[in-house]
Amino acid sequence: MTQSNIKVALVTGGSRGIGRSTLLSLANRGFDSIFTYHSNFKEAEKVVSLVRETGQKAIALQLDTSNVSTFDSFVQTLDRALKELGATHFDYLVNNAGTSHHNSFEKTTEEELDKLYDVHFKGVFFLTQKLLPLINDGGRIVNISSGLTRFAVPESGAYASMKGAIEVLTRYMAKELGPRGIAVNTVAPGAIATDFSGGIVRDNPDVNKHIAEMTALSRVGQPDDVGQAIASLLSDENRWVNAQRIEVSGGMSI
């Protein structure tokens, strides 16, 4: 596949939080984007408008990243969206879409574990597989993990285990896609002040204070702390970074 002059990013879960920040950071670097949202069309439209304010283009597409059976039709929709941007392929993929989960090992149910698997591992695995023909050679992929794969927090074991699997998958993807010049890395955020997990880090003063106290830089993370890091990792300045887990946590639990 040959690269076009138009640089396009695809970000899953782009209507809020880290995904939204990533899209705006990429737009400020001059990249157009396509992003997915699960159900909140109004928030997705807001992101499209914010990207347009930077002078770049963005297209929002609905996708349930846990439903593998819809991926073939999504690829067809994506192909049409790329043509709207004047492209035939895209350059950057950020597998960001995700859900939270808090329950002990003892009480986590099979249904809960299956839902986590479908979103955080199976969905990432097969969506990326389906998208490979549309990714330019020399492109880059970032998979989102979590600081929870390094430090343990009660009732986070099932979620963290899925993210640990993604970190292993990232290294294998980097190895197998290397002949095409595609670099694949993991970004592992610490606790970030978004609406994730019901907004507990952002909205609960006690939780916010506790996390700040256990973080070397003495505050909780903000979406832009991670979004800008992802955008930087996708840039040419970091072209030789590959198969790495990069934690973006401000020095949490060190």
C-alpha positions as CSV (number, residue, x, y, z in Angstrom):
1,M,0.0,0.0,0.0
2,T,1.3,3.5,-0.8
3,Q,0.9,6.4,1.5
4,S,-1.2,9.4,0.4
5,N,-0.4,13.0,1.3
6,I,-3.4,13.2,3.5
7,K,-2.7,11.9,7.0
8,V,-5.7,10.3,8.7
9,A,-6.2,8.9,12.1
10,L,-8.9,6.4,13.3
11,V,-9.7,6.6,17.0
12,T,-12.2,4.3,18.7
13,G,-14.2,5.7,21.6
14,G,-13.5,9.3,20.5
15,S,-16.6,11.1,21.8
16,R,-15.2,11.7,25.4
17,G,-12.3,11.7,27.7
18,I,-8.9,10.4,26.4
19,G,-10.3,9.7,22.9
20,R,-11.6,13.2,22.5
21,S,-8.3,14.7,23.7
22,T,-6.4,12.5,21.3
23,L,-8.5,13.7,18.4
24,L,-8.0,17.3,19.2
25,S,-4.2,16.8,19.8
26,L,-3.9,15.1,16.4
27,A,-6.0,17.9,14.8
28,N,-3.6,20.5,16.2
29,R,-0.8,18.6,14.5
30,G,-2.6,18.9,11.2
31,F,-4.2,15.4,10.9
32,D,-7.8,14.6,9.8
33,S,-9.6,11.9,11.7
34,I,-12.4,9.4,11.8
35,F,-13.6,8.3,15.2
36,T,-16.2,5.9,16.6
37,Y,-18.7,6.5,19.3
38,H,-21.0,3.9,21.0
39,S,-24.3,5.7,21.5
40,N,-23.8,9.4,22.4
41,F,-24.4,11.1,19.0
42,K,-24.6,14.6,20.5
43,E,-21.2,14.3,22.2
44,A,-19.7,12.9,18.9
45,E,-21.1,15.9,17.0
46,K,-19.4,18.2,19.5
47,V,-16.1,16.6,18.9
48,V,-16.6,17.0,15.1
49,S,-17.2,20.7,15.6
50,L,-14.2,21.1,17.9
51,V,-11.9,19.4,15.3
52,R,-13.3,21.7,12.6
53,E,-12.4,24.7,14.7
54,T,-8.7,23.7,14.3
55,G,-9.1,23.7,10.5
56,Q,-9.1,19.9,10.2
57,K,-11.8,17.5,9.3
58,A,-13.4,14.7,11.4
59,I,-16.1,12.2,10.8
60,A,-18.0,10.3,13.5
61,L,-19.1,6.7,13.0
62,Q,-21.2,4.6,15.3
63,L,-19.7,1.3,16.4
64,D,-20.1,-1.2,19.2
65,T,-16.5,-2.4,19.5
66,S,-17.7,-5.5,21.4
67,N,-19.8,-6.7,18.5
68,V,-17.4,-8.5,16.1
69,S,-20.3,-9.4,13.8
70,T,-20.6,-5.7,12.7
71,F,-17.0,-5.2,11.8
72,D,-17.3,-6.1,8.1
73,S,-20.0,-3.6,7.6
74,F,-18.1,-1.0,9.6
75,V,-15.1,-1.4,7.3
76,Q,-17.3,-0.7,4.4
77,T,-18.6,2.4,6.1
78,L,-15.1,3.4,7.0
79,D,-14.0,3.1,3.4
80,R,-16.7,5.6,2.3
81,A,-15.7,8.0,5.1
82,L,-12.1,7.9,4.0
83,K,-13.2,8.8,0.5
84,E,-15.0,11.8,2.0
85,L,-11.7,12.9,3.4
86,G,-10.0,12.4,0.0
87,A,-8.1,9.3,1.2
88,T,-8.1,5.6,0.4
89,H,-6.2,4.4,3.5
90,F,-5.5,5.7,7.0
91,D,-2.2,6.1,8.9
92,Y,-2.9,5.9,12.6
93,L,-5.1,3.6,14.7
94,V,-5.8,4.2,18.4
95,N,-7.7,1.4,20.0
96,N,-9.2,3.5,22.9
97,A,-12.8,2.4,23.3
98,G,-13.4,0.7,26.7
99,T,-15.6,0.2,29.7
100,S,-14.8,0.2,33.4
101,H,-15.4,-2.6,35.8
102,H,-15.1,-2.8,39.6
103,N,-15.7,-6.1,41.4
104,S,-13.6,-8.5,43.5
105,F,-12.1,-11.7,42.1
106,E,-14.4,-13.6,44.3
107,K,-17.6,-12.0,43.1
108,T,-16.9,-11.3,39.4
109,T,-19.4,-13.2,37.3
110,E,-18.9,-15.0,34.0
111,E,-21.1,-12.5,32.3
112,E,-19.0,-9.6,33.6
113,L,-15.8,-11.2,32.5
114,D,-17.2,-12.0,29.0
115,K,-18.2,-8.4,28.5
116,L,-14.8,-7.2,29.5
117,Y,-13.2,-9.7,27.1
118,D,-15.4,-8.7,24.2
119,V,-14.6,-5.0,24.5
120,H,-11.0,-4.9,25.7
121,F,-9.4,-7.9,24.0
122,K,-11.6,-9.7,21.4
123,G,-12.9,-6.4,19.9
124,V,-9.4,-4.9,19.7
125,F,-8.0,-8.1,18.2
126,F,-10.5,-8.6,15.4
127,L,-11.2,-4.9,14.6
128,T,-7.5,-4.3,14.1
129,Q,-7.3,-7.5,12.0
130,K,-10.2,-6.3,9.8
131,L,-8.6,-2.9,9.4
132,L,-5.2,-4.1,8.3
133,P,-5.9,-3.7,4.5
134,L,-6.8,-0.1,5.1
135,I,-3.8,0.9,7.2
136,N,-0.9,2.4,5.2
137,D,2.5,0.8,5.3
138,G,4.6,2.8,7.7
139,G,1.5,3.5,9.8
140,R,1.3,3.3,13.6
141,I,-1.0,1.7,16.1
142,V,-1.5,2.6,19.8
143,N,-3.4,0.2,22.0
144,I,-4.7,1.7,25.3
145,S,-3.9,-0.3,28.5
146,S,-3.9,0.9,32.1
147,G,-1.5,1.6,35.0
148,L,-3.4,-1.2,36.7
149,T,-1.3,-3.8,34.9
150,R,1.7,-2.5,37.0
151,F,0.1,-1.7,40.4
152,A,-2.8,-3.5,42.0
153,V,-6.0,-1.8,43.2
154,P,-8.8,-3.8,44.9
155,E,-11.6,-4.9,42.6
156,S,-9.7,-4.2,39.4
157,G,-8.3,-7.6,38.7
158,A,-10.6,-8.6,35.8
159,Y,-10.2,-5.3,34.0
160,A,-6.4,-5.2,34.5
161,S,-6.1,-8.8,33.3
162,M,-7.7,-7.8,29.9
163,K,-5.3,-4.9,29.7
164,G,-2.4,-7.1,30.4
165,A,-3.4,-9.3,27.5
166,I,-3.5,-6.2,25.3
167,E,0.1,-5.4,26.3
168,V,1.2,-8.9,25.2
169,L,-0.8,-8.7,22.0
170,T,0.9,-5.3,21.2
171,R,4.3,-6.9,21.2
172,Y,3.2,-9.7,18.8
173,M,1.4,-7.2,16.6
174,A,4.6,-5.1,16.4
175,K,6.6,-8.2,15.4
176,E,4.2,-9.4,12.8
177,L,3.4,-6.0,11.3
178,G,7.1,-4.9,11.3
179,P,7.7,-6.0,7.7
180,R,5.1,-3.4,6.7
181,G,6.8,-0.7,8.7
182,I,3.9,-0.4,11.1
183,A,4.9,0.4,14.7
184,V,2.6,-0.8,17.5
185,N,2.8,0.5,21.1
186,T,0.8,0.5,24.3
187,V,-0.1,3.6,26.3
188,A,-1.0,2.9,29.9
189,P,-2.8,5.8,31.6
190,G,-2.9,6.2,35.3
191,A,-6.0,7.6,37.0
192,I,-7.4,10.3,34.8
193,A,-10.1,12.9,35.6
194,T,-12.8,11.9,33.0
195,D,-16.3,10.4,33.2
196,F,-14.8,6.9,33.2
197,S,-16.0,4.8,36.1
198,G,-18.8,7.2,36.7
199,G,-16.4,10.2,36.9
200,I,-15.1,9.1,40.3
201,V,-11.6,10.5,39.9
202,R,-12.8,13.8,38.5
203,D,-15.8,14.3,40.8
204,N,-15.0,12.7,44.2
205,P,-12.8,15.1,46.2
206,D,-11.6,12.3,48.5
207,V,-10.6,10.0,45.6
208,N,-9.0,12.9,43.8
209,K,-6.9,13.8,46.9
210,H,-5.9,10.2,47.5
211,I,-4.6,9.8,44.0
212,A,-2.8,13.1,44.0
213,E,-1.0,12.0,47.2
214,M,0.2,8.7,45.6
215,T,1.4,10.4,42.5
216,A,4.9,11.9,42.2
217,L,3.7,15.0,40.4
218,S,1.1,15.5,43.2
219,R,-2.1,15.7,41.1
220,V,-4.5,13.5,39.2
221,G,-4.1,13.2,35.4
222,Q,-6.1,15.2,32.9
223,P,-7.3,13.9,29.5
224,D,-4.8,16.2,27.7
225,D,-1.9,14.6,29.6
226,V,-2.7,11.3,27.8
227,G,-4.1,12.6,24.5
228,Q,-1.0,14.7,23.8
229,A,1.2,11.7,24.7
230,I,-0.6,9.5,22.3
231,A,-0.4,12.1,19.5
232,S,3.3,12.5,20.1
233,L,3.8,8.7,20.0
234,L,2.1,8.6,16.6
235,S,4.3,11.4,15.2
236,D,7.5,11.0,13.2
237,E,9.5,12.2,16.2
238,N,8.8,8.8,17.8
239,R,9.1,6.7,14.6
240,W,11.7,4.4,16.2
241,V,9.6,3.6,19.3
242,N,8.1,0.2,18.8
243,A,6.6,-2.7,20.9
244,Q,6.8,-0.6,24.1
245,R,4.5,-0.1,27.1
246,I,4.5,3.6,27.9
247,E,2.9,4.5,31.2
248,V,1.4,8.0,31.4
249,S,0.6,8.4,35.0
250,G,2.6,11.2,36.5
251,G,4.6,8.7,38.5
252,M,1.7,6.9,40.3
253,S,2.5,4.4,42.9
254,I,6.3,4.4,42.5
